[in-house]
Amino acid sequence: MQTFMEFDTHLMNDKKPSTYFLELSKTGIFDVKYPYTLLGDLIKIPQSPKHHPEGSVWNHTMLVLDNAGERKHLSQNPKVLMWSALLHDLGKASTTKLTKGRITSYDHDKLGERLSGNFLMEITDDHEFIKQVSKMVRWHMQILFVTKGLPFADIRRMAAEVSIDEVALLGLCDRLGRGNMTIDKRLAEEKSIMTFLEKCHKYIAEEKELDINNVSLDS
């Protein structure tokens, strides 16, 4: 519980939370003590150089944390946002593969839901908080799926489990948490988030309209 409080203090108050976690990594806690080893595993996990020039999943996570720290005032629940940013890619440690010269991590969001829950259950007994964070981790890849029109998109289920706006905010931090981030790239990522929100809200509005029409027909 003490570590949870310490982590939470830095996540909620530090301008650059990565500074604390980078210093903490030098103590060896991420190498030997579960559940912190789930974070430590990310240090050696590579990513696609094309999409993640910053290098390892750990490096990416640190950048995402700092982007979330800058934007947590925009969140409906800053605590959930910050912990989601810290744990969002835990699933990559087990799912990252090199196939035909490409680094992939398919379904890391689904595995990450379980791993983030396991991580938090070791350090807090706030079950509602654990559920909220794990669901954010579960749905954080929907920005890509929805904007690209991929079959993995599931707006209906996502909207039933999390706030679309909160997923969008986490997704923005995720997409900005990359190396060589230029102004043009930043603007492109922000545009992608707006497209995601527009598609989601349009889908939800159409679903509500269908429900209203079905109720009218039944009556």
SULRA-V87049 format. One record per backbone hydrogen bond with DSSP energy under -1.0 kcal/mol. NH is the residue of the N-H (numbers start at 1). CO is the residue of the C=O. If there is no record, write none. Layout:
NH;CO + NH;CO
This chain:
5;1 + 6;2 + 7;3 + 8;4 + 9;5 + 10;6 + 11;7 + 12;8 + 13;9 + 14;10 + 19;16 + 21;17 + 22;18 + 23;19 + 24;20 + 25;21 + 26;23 + 27;24 + 31;28 + 32;28 + 33;29 + 38;35 + 40;36 + 41;37 + 42;39 + 43;40 + 45;42 + 52;48 + 55;52 + 57;45 + 58;42 + 60;56 + 61;57 + 62;58 + 63;59 + 64;60 + 65;61 + 66;62 + 67;63 + 68;64 + 69;65 + 70;66 + 72;68 + 74;71 + 75;72 + 81;77 + 82;78 + 83;79 + 84;80 + 85;81 + 86;82 + 87;83 + 88;84 + 90;87 + 92;89 + 93;90 + 95;91 + 96;92 + 97;104 + 99;102 + 102;99 + 104;97 + 108;105 + 111;107 + 112;108 + 113;109 + 115;111 + 116;112 + 117;113 + 118;114 + 119;115 + 120;116 + 121;117 + 123;120 + 124;120 + 127;125 + 130;126 + 131;127 + 132;128 + 133;129 + 134;130 + 135;131 + 136;132 + 137;133 + 138;134 + 139;135 + 142;139 + 145;141 + 146;142 + 147;143 + 148;144 + 150;145 + 153;150 + 158;154 + 159;155 + 160;156 + 161;158 + 162;158 + 167;163 + 168;164 + 169;165 + 170;166 + 171;167 + 172;168 + 173;169 + 174;170 + 175;171 + 176;172 + 177;173 + 178;176 + 186;182 + 187;183 + 188;184 + 189;185 + 190;186 + 191;187 + 192;188 + 193;189 + 194;190 + 195;191 + 196;192 + 197;193 + 198;194 + 199;195 + 200;196 + 201;197 + 202;198 + 203;199 + 204;200 + 205;201 + 206;202 + 207;203 + 208;204 + 209;205 + 210;206 + 211;207 + 212;208 + 213;209 + 214;210 + 215;211 + 216;212 + 217;213 + 218;214 + 219;215
